[in-house]
Amino acid sequence: MKEIELYEKHGFTLIPLRGKIPIANSWQKTTFKQNSFSKRFKGNFGVCLQPHDLVLDIDPRNFKKDDKPHQRLSKIVPEMKKTLVIETGG
């Protein structure tokens, strides 16, 4: 659950999911208590994005072996260097 702690540390609001669907029907209006999920909830989580957030999903499996797409994009968009990078199993 290290990833959850990173998201919380960076101020993201997390939403508990069943599969890819929020557990609470009114999740947009529900205030979830943060910092308690990682200890008691063992399911999936969604990240509630704010209007200024942008998520870019770069899957290294879709690139050649020595290609570094995040590094290449960082040269074009220098602000990319300030982003949070989470590596997962797929």
Biopython code that builds the backbone (N, CA, C, O; Angstrom):
import numpy as np
from Bio.PDB.StructureBuilder import StructureBuilder

atoms = [
    (1, "MET", "N", (0.813, -1.199, 0.000)),
    (1, "MET", "CA", (0.000, 0.000, 0.000)),
    (1, "MET", "C", (0.860, 1.267, 0.000)),
    (1, "MET", "O", (0.380, 2.347, 0.344)),
    (2, "LYS", "N", (2.107, 1.132, -0.380)),
    (2, "LYS", "CA", (3.011, 2.271, -0.425)),
    (2, "LYS", "C", (2.509, 3.346, -1.393)),
    (2, "LYS", "O", (2.668, 4.539, -1.134)),
    (3, "GLU", "N", (1.898, 2.924, -2.515)),
    (3, "GLU", "CA", (1.395, 3.873, -3.504)),
    (3, "GLU", "C", (0.308, 4.755, -2.907)),
    (3, "GLU", "O", (0.263, 5.955, -3.179)),
    (4, "ILE", "N", (-0.568, 4.169, -2.095)),
    (4, "ILE", "CA", (-1.651, 4.931, -1.472)),
    (4, "ILE", "C", (-1.079, 6.028, -0.591)),
    (4, "ILE", "O", (-1.561, 7.161, -0.616)),
    (5, "GLU", "N", (-0.066, 5.707, 0.179)),
    (5, "GLU", "CA", (0.562, 6.693, 1.047)),
    (5, "GLU", "C", (1.180, 7.825, 0.230)),
    (5, "GLU", "O", (1.137, 8.981, 0.650)),
    (6, "LEU", "N", (1.754, 7.507, -0.930)),
    (6, "LEU", "CA", (2.320, 8.547, -1.797)),
    (6, "LEU", "C", (1.241, 9.482, -2.321)),
    (6, "LEU", "O", (1.411, 10.701, -2.314)),
    (7, "TYR", "N", (0.130, 8.912, -2.776)),
    (7, "TYR", "CA", (-0.970, 9.748, -3.262)),
    (7, "TYR", "C", (-1.483, 10.658, -2.145)),
    (7, "TYR", "O", (-1.692, 11.851, -2.364)),
    (8, "GLU", "N", (-1.685, 10.105, -0.962)),
    (8, "GLU", "CA", (-2.173, 10.904, 0.160)),
    (8, "GLU", "C", (-1.162, 11.980, 0.546)),
    (8, "GLU", "O", (-1.542, 13.113, 0.843)),
    (9, "LYS", "N", (0.106, 11.636, 0.543)),
    (9, "LYS", "CA", (1.162, 12.590, 0.890)),
    (9, "LYS", "C", (1.152, 13.784, -0.062)),
    (9, "LYS", "O", (1.456, 14.908, 0.337)),
    (10, "HIS", "N", (0.801, 13.533, -1.321)),
    (10, "HIS", "CA", (0.774, 14.601, -2.315)),
    (10, "HIS", "C", (-0.587, 15.293, -2.392)),
    (10, "HIS", "O", (-0.828, 16.091, -3.298)),
    (11, "GLY", "N", (-1.473, 14.990, -1.446)),
    (11, "GLY", "CA", (-2.727, 15.724, -1.334)),
    (11, "GLY", "C", (-3.884, 15.231, -2.177)),
    (11, "GLY", "O", (-4.906, 15.910, -2.269)),
    (12, "PHE", "N", (-3.752, 14.066, -2.796)),
    (12, "PHE", "CA", (-4.851, 13.540, -3.599)),
    (12, "PHE", "C", (-5.922, 12.926, -2.703)),
    (12, "PHE", "O", (-5.611, 12.318, -1.679)),
    (13, "THR", "N", (-7.176, 13.087, -3.094)),
    (13, "THR", "CA", (-8.291, 12.441, -2.418)),
    (13, "THR", "C", (-8.505, 11.081, -3.062)),
    (13, "THR", "O", (-8.604, 10.975, -4.285)),
    (14, "LEU", "N", (-8.575, 10.048, -2.243)),
    (14, "LEU", "CA", (-8.744, 8.688, -2.745)),
    (14, "LEU", "C", (-10.178, 8.223, -2.543)),
    (14, "LEU", "O", (-10.839, 8.602, -1.576)),
    (15, "ILE", "N", (-10.646, 7.402, -3.465)),
    (15, "ILE", "CA", (-12.003, 6.874, -3.430)),
    (15, "ILE", "C", (-11.911, 5.354, -3.458)),
    (15, "ILE", "O", (-11.292, 4.800, -4.366)),
    (16, "PRO", "N", (-12.511, 4.660, -2.488)),
    (16, "PRO", "CA", (-12.476, 3.195, -2.510)),
    (16, "PRO", "C", (-13.314, 2.649, -3.664)),
    (16, "PRO", "O", (-14.423, 3.120, -3.916)),
    (17, "LEU", "N", (-12.774, 1.657, -4.358)),
    (17, "LEU", "CA", (-13.437, 1.075, -5.527)),
    (17, "LEU", "C", (-13.680, -0.415, -5.340)),
    (17, "LEU", "O", (-12.971, -1.096, -4.599)),
    (18, "ARG", "N", (-14.687, -0.893, -6.023)),
    (18, "ARG", "CA", (-14.901, -2.332, -6.188)),
    (18, "ARG", "C", (-14.632, -2.571, -7.668)),
    (18, "ARG", "O", (-15.449, -2.222, -8.520)),
    (19, "GLY", "N", (-13.494, -3.162, -7.965)),
    (19, "GLY", "CA", (-13.069, -3.246, -9.362)),
    (19, "GLY", "C", (-12.664, -1.855, -9.811)),
    (19, "GLY", "O", (-11.683, -1.303, -9.313)),
    (20, "LYS", "N", (-13.410, -1.283, -10.747)),
    (20, "LYS", "CA", (-13.150, 0.091, -11.199)),
    (20, "LYS", "C", (-14.335, 1.007, -10.917)),
    (20, "LYS", "O", (-14.424, 2.104, -11.468)),
    (21, "ILE", "N", (-15.248, 0.550, -10.053)),
    (21, "ILE", "CA", (-16.463, 1.304, -9.750)),
    (21, "ILE", "C", (-16.423, 1.750, -8.289)),
    (21, "ILE", "O", (-16.138, 0.940, -7.407)),
    (22, "PRO", "N", (-16.710, 3.048, -8.017)),
    (22, "PRO", "CA", (-16.727, 3.511, -6.625)),
    (22, "PRO", "C", (-17.701, 2.697, -5.774)),
    (22, "PRO", "O", (-18.797, 2.358, -6.221)),
    (23, "ILE", "N", (-17.291, 2.391, -4.554)),
    (23, "ILE", "CA", (-18.138, 1.625, -3.635)),
    (23, "ILE", "C", (-19.367, 2.435, -3.232)),
    (23, "ILE", "O", (-20.475, 1.902, -3.180)),
    (24, "ALA", "N", (-19.174, 3.719, -2.947)),
    (24, "ALA", "CA", (-20.292, 4.585, -2.547)),
    (24, "ALA", "C", (-21.001, 5.115, -3.792)),
    (24, "ALA", "O", (-20.360, 5.646, -4.698)),
    (25, "ASN", "N", (-22.328, 4.968, -3.834)),
    (25, "ASN", "CA", (-23.094, 5.468, -4.978)),
    (25, "ASN", "C", (-22.975, 6.978, -5.133)),
    (25, "ASN", "O", (-22.948, 7.485, -6.254)),
    (26, "SER", "N", (-22.903, 7.689, -4.035)),
    (26, "SER", "CA", (-22.813, 9.152, -4.088)),
    (26, "SER", "C", (-21.379, 9.609, -3.812)),
    (26, "SER", "O", (-21.152, 10.535, -3.033)),
    (27, "TRP", "N", (-20.419, 8.951, -4.456)),
    (27, "TRP", "CA", (-19.009, 9.220, -4.171)),
    (27, "TRP", "C", (-18.608, 10.662, -4.450)),
    (27, "TRP", "O", (-17.678, 11.172, -3.826)),
    (28, "GLN", "N", (-19.307, 11.344, -5.397)),
    (28, "GLN", "CA", (-18.958, 12.736, -5.704)),
    (28, "GLN", "C", (-19.271, 13.660, -4.527)),
    (28, "GLN", "O", (-18.653, 14.715, -4.388)),
    (29, "LYS", "N", (-20.220, 13.272, -3.686)),
    (29, "LYS", "CA", (-20.644, 14.116, -2.565)),
    (29, "LYS", "C", (-20.189, 13.564, -1.218)),
    (29, "LYS", "O", (-20.474, 14.156, -0.177)),
    (30, "THR", "N", (-19.494, 12.448, -1.230)),
    (30, "THR", "CA", (-19.061, 11.808, 0.013)),
    (30, "THR", "C", (-17.660, 12.273, 0.381)),
    (30, "THR", "O", (-16.780, 12.347, -0.477)),
    (31, "THR", "N", (-17.456, 12.583, 1.646)),
    (31, "THR", "CA", (-16.123, 12.921, 2.138)),
    (31, "THR", "C", (-15.526, 11.655, 2.743)),
    (31, "THR", "O", (-16.015, 11.144, 3.751)),
    (32, "PHE", "N", (-14.481, 11.164, 2.126)),
    (32, "PHE", "CA", (-13.825, 9.958, 2.615)),
    (32, "PHE", "C", (-12.699, 10.351, 3.553)),
    (32, "PHE", "O", (-11.916, 11.252, 3.251)),
    (33, "LYS", "N", (-12.618, 9.683, 4.679)),
    (33, "LYS", "CA", (-11.557, 9.959, 5.641)),
    (33, "LYS", "C", (-10.257, 9.378, 5.100)),
    (33, "LYS", "O", (-10.123, 8.165, 4.941)),
    (34, "GLN", "N", (-9.323, 10.242, 4.827)),
    (34, "GLN", "CA", (-8.045, 9.809, 4.282)),
    (34, "GLN", "C", (-7.159, 9.250, 5.397)),
    (34, "GLN", "O", (-7.472, 9.376, 6.581)),
    (35, "ASN", "N", (-6.075, 8.644, 5.005)),
    (35, "ASN", "CA", (-5.079, 8.044, 5.899)),
    (35, "ASN", "C", (-5.603, 6.833, 6.665)),
    (35, "ASN", "O", (-4.867, 6.255, 7.465)),
    (36, "SER", "N", (-6.837, 6.440, 6.444)),
    (36, "SER", "CA", (-7.337, 5.251, 7.127)),
    (36, "SER", "C", (-7.536, 4.111, 6.133)),
    (36, "SER", "O", (-7.639, 2.950, 6.531)),
    (37, "PHE", "N", (-7.590, 4.437, 4.841)),
    (37, "PHE", "CA", (-7.828, 3.415, 3.829)),
    (37, "PHE", "C", (-6.733, 2.356, 3.822)),
    (37, "PHE", "O", (-7.016, 1.158, 3.818)),
    (38, "SER", "N", (-5.501, 2.799, 3.822)),
    (38, "SER", "CA", (-4.398, 1.857, 3.660)),
    (38, "SER", "C", (-4.339, 0.848, 4.805)),
    (38, "SER", "O", (-3.773, -0.234, 4.645)),
    (39, "LYS", "N", (-4.907, 1.184, 5.940)),
    (39, "LYS", "CA", (-4.867, 0.273, 7.083)),
    (39, "LYS", "C", (-6.050, -0.687, 7.107)),
    (39, "LYS", "O", (-5.908, -1.824, 7.557)),
    (40, "ARG", "N", (-7.228, -0.245, 6.623)),
    (40, "ARG", "CA", (-8.413, -1.086, 6.788)),
    (40, "ARG", "C", (-9.020, -1.580, 5.488)),
    (40, "ARG", "O", (-9.699, -2.606, 5.486)),
    (41, "PHE", "N", (-8.797, -0.885, 4.386)),
    (41, "PHE", "CA", (-9.430, -1.261, 3.125)),
    (41, "PHE", "C", (-8.402, -1.923, 2.223)),
    (41, "PHE", "O", (-7.337, -1.357, 1.977)),
    (42, "LYS", "N", (-8.704, -3.096, 1.736)),
    (42, "LYS", "CA", (-7.733, -3.843, 0.933)),
    (42, "LYS", "C", (-8.120, -3.914, -0.541)),
    (42, "LYS", "O", (-7.555, -4.714, -1.287)),
    (43, "GLY", "N", (-9.073, -3.091, -0.971)),
    (43, "GLY", "CA", (-9.508, -3.111, -2.364)),
    (43, "GLY", "C", (-8.761, -2.107, -3.220)),
    (43, "GLY", "O", (-7.682, -1.640, -2.854)),
    (44, "ASN", "N", (-9.339, -1.782, -4.354)),
    (44, "ASN", "CA", (-8.759, -0.804, -5.270)),
    (44, "ASN", "C", (-9.143, 0.609, -4.849)),
    (44, "ASN", "O", (-10.083, 0.816, -4.082)),
    (45, "PHE", "N", (-8.390, 1.573, -5.370)),
    (45, "PHE", "CA", (-8.652, 2.974, -5.089)),
    (45, "PHE", "C", (-8.681, 3.764, -6.380)),
    (45, "PHE", "O", (-7.987, 3.438, -7.343)),
    (46, "GLY", "N", (-9.490, 4.802, -6.388)),
    (46, "GLY", "CA", (-9.491, 5.761, -7.476)),
    (46, "GLY", "C", (-8.951, 7.071, -6.934)),
    (46, "GLY", "O", (-9.008, 7.321, -5.730)),
    (47, "VAL", "N", (-8.434, 7.898, -7.809)),
    (47, "VAL", "CA", (-7.923, 9.207, -7.421)),
    (47, "VAL", "C", (-8.896, 10.250, -7.942)),
    (47, "VAL", "O", (-9.205, 10.285, -9.133)),
    (48, "CYS", "N", (-9.378, 11.099, -7.045)),
    (48, "CYS", "CA", (-10.292, 12.167, -7.435)),
    (48, "CYS", "C", (-9.453, 13.338, -7.951)),
    (48, "CYS", "O", (-8.738, 13.989, -7.190)),
    (49, "LEU", "N", (-9.552, 13.590, -9.245)),
    (49, "LEU", "CA", (-8.755, 14.647, -9.858)),
    (49, "LEU", "C", (-9.437, 16.000, -9.713)),
    (49, "LEU", "O", (-10.664, 16.096, -9.666)),
    (50, "GLN", "N", (-8.631, 17.023, -9.645)),
    (50, "GLN", "CA", (-9.115, 18.397, -9.609)),
    (50, "GLN", "C", (-9.058, 18.964, -11.027)),
    (50, "GLN", "O", (-8.401, 18.386, -11.893)),
    (51, "PRO", "N", (-9.738, 20.088, -11.276)),
    (51, "PRO", "CA", (-9.761, 20.647, -12.640)),
    (51, "PRO", "C", (-8.370, 20.914, -13.229)),
    (51, "PRO", "O", (-8.207, 20.879, -14.449)),
    (52, "HIS", "N", (-7.382, 21.177, -12.396)),
    (52, "HIS", "CA", (-6.037, 21.487, -12.895)),
    (52, "HIS", "C", (-5.157, 20.241, -13.057)),
    (52, "HIS", "O", (-4.013, 20.354, -13.497)),
    (53, "ASP", "N", (-5.669, 19.065, -12.710)),
    (53, "ASP", "CA", (-4.884, 17.828, -12.798)),
    (53, "ASP", "C", (-4.937, 17.226, -14.199)),
    (53, "ASP", "O", (-5.936, 17.344, -14.907)),
    (54, "LEU", "N", (-3.863, 16.592, -14.571)),
    (54, "LEU", "CA", (-3.780, 15.857, -15.826)),
    (54, "LEU", "C", (-3.049, 14.549, -15.543)),
    (54, "LEU", "O", (-1.977, 14.547, -14.938)),
    (55, "VAL", "N", (-3.627, 13.456, -15.976)),
    (55, "VAL", "CA", (-2.988, 12.154, -15.809)),
    (55, "VAL", "C", (-2.551, 11.666, -17.174)),
    (55, "VAL", "O", (-3.341, 11.621, -18.117)),
    (56, "LEU", "N", (-1.301, 11.306, -17.267)),
    (56, "LEU", "CA", (-0.746, 10.761, -18.498)),
    (56, "LEU", "C", (-0.254, 9.358, -18.175)),
    (56, "LEU", "O", (0.659, 9.184, -17.368)),
    (57, "ASP", "N", (-0.850, 8.380, -18.793)),
    (57, "ASP", "CA", (-0.506, 6.978, -18.543)),
    (57, "ASP", "C", (0.472, 6.520, -19.618)),
    (57, "ASP", "O", (0.091, 6.312, -20.769)),
    (58, "ILE", "N", (1.731, 6.366, -19.233)),
    (58, "ILE", "CA", (2.763, 5.905, -20.160)),
    (58, "ILE", "C", (3.080, 4.461, -19.803)),
    (58, "ILE", "O", (3.578, 4.182, -18.713)),
    (59, "ASP", "N", (2.798, 3.560, -20.702)),
    (59, "ASP", "CA", (3.029, 2.137, -20.461)),
    (59, "ASP", "C", (4.308, 1.715, -21.177)),
    (59, "ASP", "O", (4.312, 1.591, -22.402)),
    (60, "PRO", "N", (5.401, 1.489, -20.431)),
    (60, "PRO", "CA", (6.689, 1.161, -21.052)),
    (60, "PRO", "C", (6.661, -0.118, -21.882)),
    (60, "PRO", "O", (7.538, -0.324, -22.722)),
    (61, "ARG", "N", (5.680, -0.970, -21.665)),
    (61, "ARG", "CA", (5.587, -2.203, -22.450)),
    (61, "ARG", "C", (5.282, -1.915, -23.920)),
    (61, "ARG", "O", (5.473, -2.779, -24.776)),
    (62, "ASN", "N", (4.814, -0.710, -24.211)),
    (62, "ASN", "CA", (4.464, -0.350, -25.587)),
    (62, "ASN", "C", (5.599, 0.345, -26.331)),
    (62, "ASN", "O", (5.397, 0.834, -27.443)),
    (63, "PHE", "N", (6.774, 0.396, -25.742)),
    (63, "PHE", "CA", (7.916, 1.066, -26.351)),
    (63, "PHE", "C", (9.079, 0.089, -26.494)),
    (63, "PHE", "O", (9.096, -0.975, -25.874)),
    (64, "LYS", "N", (10.048, 0.468, -27.321)),
    (64, "LYS", "CA", (11.234, -0.373, -27.497)),
    (64, "LYS", "C", (12.000, -0.470, -26.186)),
    (64, "LYS", "O", (11.847, 0.374, -25.303)),
    (65, "LYS", "N", (12.821, -1.498, -26.066)),
    (65, "LYS", "CA", (13.510, -1.830, -24.819)),
    (65, "LYS", "C", (14.228, -0.650, -24.156)),
    (65, "LYS", "O", (14.029, -0.407, -22.965)),
    (66, "ASP", "N", (15.043, 0.073, -24.888)),
    (66, "ASP", "CA", (15.839, 1.150, -24.290)),
    (66, "ASP", "C", (15.187, 2.522, -24.408)),
    (66, "ASP", "O", (15.798, 3.528, -24.045)),
    (67, "ASP", "N", (13.971, 2.576, -24.904)),
    (67, "ASP", "CA", (13.264, 3.850, -25.052)),
    (67, "ASP", "C", (12.796, 4.340, -23.677)),
    (67, "ASP", "O", (12.348, 3.548, -22.849)),
    (68, "LYS", "N", (12.903, 5.620, -23.448)),
    (68, "LYS", "CA", (12.465, 6.221, -22.193)),
    (68, "LYS", "C", (11.461, 7.331, -22.523)),
    (68, "LYS", "O", (11.833, 8.503, -22.589)),
    (69, "PRO", "N", (10.185, 6.964, -22.732)),
    (69, "PRO", "CA", (9.194, 7.941, -23.178)),
    (69, "PRO", "C", (8.979, 9.096, -22.203)),
    (69, "PRO", "O", (8.772, 10.230, -22.637)),
    (70, "HIS", "N", (9.023, 8.836, -20.904)),
    (70, "HIS", "CA", (8.836, 9.924, -19.939)),
    (70, "HIS", "C", (9.974, 10.929, -20.051)),
    (70, "HIS", "O", (9.754, 12.138, -19.985)),
    (71, "GLN", "N", (11.183, 10.425, -20.220)),
    (71, "GLN", "CA", (12.352, 11.294, -20.362)),
    (71, "GLN", "C", (12.254, 12.131, -21.643)),
    (71, "GLN", "O", (12.563, 13.323, -21.636)),
    (72, "ARG", "N", (11.824, 11.500, -22.737)),
    (72, "ARG", "CA", (11.674, 12.240, -23.999)),
    (72, "ARG", "C", (10.615, 13.328, -23.873)),
    (72, "ARG", "O", (10.814, 14.447, -24.344)),
    (73, "LEU", "N", (9.498, 13.005, -23.243)),
    (73, "LEU", "CA", (8.432, 13.989, -23.087)),
    (73, "LEU", "C", (8.865, 15.122, -22.164)),
    (73, "LEU", "O", (8.456, 16.267, -22.357)),
    (74, "SER", "N", (9.684, 14.818, -21.166)),
    (74, "SER", "CA", (10.181, 15.842, -20.244)),
    (74, "SER", "C", (11.023, 16.899, -20.954)),
    (74, "SER", "O", (11.066, 18.052, -20.525)),
    (75, "LYS", "N", (11.686, 16.512, -22.028)),
    (75, "LYS", "CA", (12.475, 17.483, -22.797)),
    (75, "LYS", "C", (11.570, 18.441, -23.557)),
    (75, "LYS", "O", (11.906, 19.611, -23.740)),
    (76, "ILE", "N", (10.419, 17.941, -23.999)),
    (76, "ILE", "CA", (9.467, 18.769, -24.740)),
    (76, "ILE", "C", (8.635, 19.620, -23.783)),
    (76, "ILE", "O", (8.348, 20.783, -24.066)),
    (77, "VAL", "N", (8.254, 19.036, -22.657)),
    (77, "VAL", "CA", (7.427, 19.711, -21.649)),
    (77, "VAL", "C", (8.195, 19.672, -20.324)),
    (77, "VAL", "O", (8.030, 18.735, -19.544)),
    (78, "PRO", "N", (9.035, 20.685, -20.062)),
    (78, "PRO", "CA", (9.888, 20.666, -18.867)),
    (78, "PRO", "C", (9.119, 20.508, -17.551)),
    (78, "PRO", "O", (9.663, 19.982, -16.580)),
    (79, "GLU", "N", (7.866, 20.955, -17.512)),
    (79, "GLU", "CA", (7.073, 20.835, -16.287)),
    (79, "GLU", "C", (6.853, 19.376, -15.890)),
    (79, "GLU", "O", (6.528, 19.090, -14.738)),
    (80, "MET", "N", (7.027, 18.459, -16.829)),
    (80, "MET", "CA", (6.838, 17.036, -16.552)),
    (80, "MET", "C", (7.793, 16.536, -15.469)),
    (80, "MET", "O", (7.490, 15.563, -14.779)),
    (81, "LYS", "N", (8.922, 17.184, -15.318)),
    (81, "LYS", "CA", (9.907, 16.749, -14.326)),
    (81, "LYS", "C", (9.380, 16.915, -12.906)),
    (81, "LYS", "O", (9.914, 16.310, -11.977)),
    (82, "LYS", "N", (8.346, 17.724, -12.727)),
    (82, "LYS", "CA", (7.804, 17.999, -11.403)),
    (82, "LYS", "C", (6.638, 17.083, -11.051)),
    (82, "LYS", "O", (5.938, 17.322, -10.067)),
    (83, "THR", "N", (6.428, 16.059, -11.830)),
    (83, "THR", "CA", (5.255, 15.218, -11.615)),
    (83, "THR", "C", (5.548, 14.015, -10.739)),
    (83, "THR", "O", (6.701, 13.660, -10.493)),
    (84, "LEU", "N", (4.476, 13.404, -10.279)),
    (84, "LEU", "CA", (4.556, 12.185, -9.488)),
    (84, "LEU", "C", (4.526, 11.002, -10.440)),
    (84, "LEU", "O", (3.629, 10.892, -11.276)),
    (85, "VAL", "N", (5.502, 10.120, -10.312)),
    (85, "VAL", "CA", (5.564, 8.933, -11.166)),
    (85, "VAL", "C", (5.323, 7.711, -10.290)),
    (85, "VAL", "O", (6.030, 7.487, -9.307)),
    (86, "ILE", "N", (4.328, 6.934, -10.654)),
    (86, "ILE", "CA", (4.012, 5.700, -9.931)),
    (86, "ILE", "C", (4.204, 4.538, -10.887)),
    (86, "ILE", "O", (3.612, 4.511, -11.965)),
    (87, "GLU", "N", (5.019, 3.593, -10.499)),
    (87, "GLU", "CA", (5.205, 2.396, -11.315)),
    (87, "GLU", "C", (4.393, 1.270, -10.704)),
    (87, "GLU", "O", (4.504, 0.978, -9.513)),
    (88, "THR", "N", (3.578, 0.643, -11.533)),
    (88, "THR", "CA", (2.753, -0.463, -11.059)),
    (88, "THR", "C", (3.012, -1.689, -11.915)),
    (88, "THR", "O", (3.796, -1.648, -12.862)),
    (89, "GLY", "N", (2.365, -2.741, -11.581)),
    (89, "GLY", "CA", (2.559, -3.997, -12.298)),
    (89, "GLY", "C", (1.771, -4.120, -13.575)),
    (89, "GLY", "O", (1.821, -5.169, -14.218)),
    (90, "GLY", "N", (1.051, -3.103, -13.969)),
    (90, "GLY", "CA", (0.343, -3.205, -15.235)),
    (90, "GLY", "C", (-1.066, -2.852, -15.097)),
    (90, "GLY", "O", (-1.810, -2.887, -16.077)),
]
sb = StructureBuilder()
sb.init_structure("model")
sb.init_model(0)
sb.init_chain("A")
sb.init_seg("    ")
for serial, (resi, resn, name, xyz) in enumerate(atoms, 1):
    if name == "N":
        sb.init_residue(resn, " ", resi, " ")
    sb.init_atom(name, np.array(xyz, "f"), 0.0, 1.0, " ", f" {name:<3s}", serial, name[0])
structure = sb.get_structure()
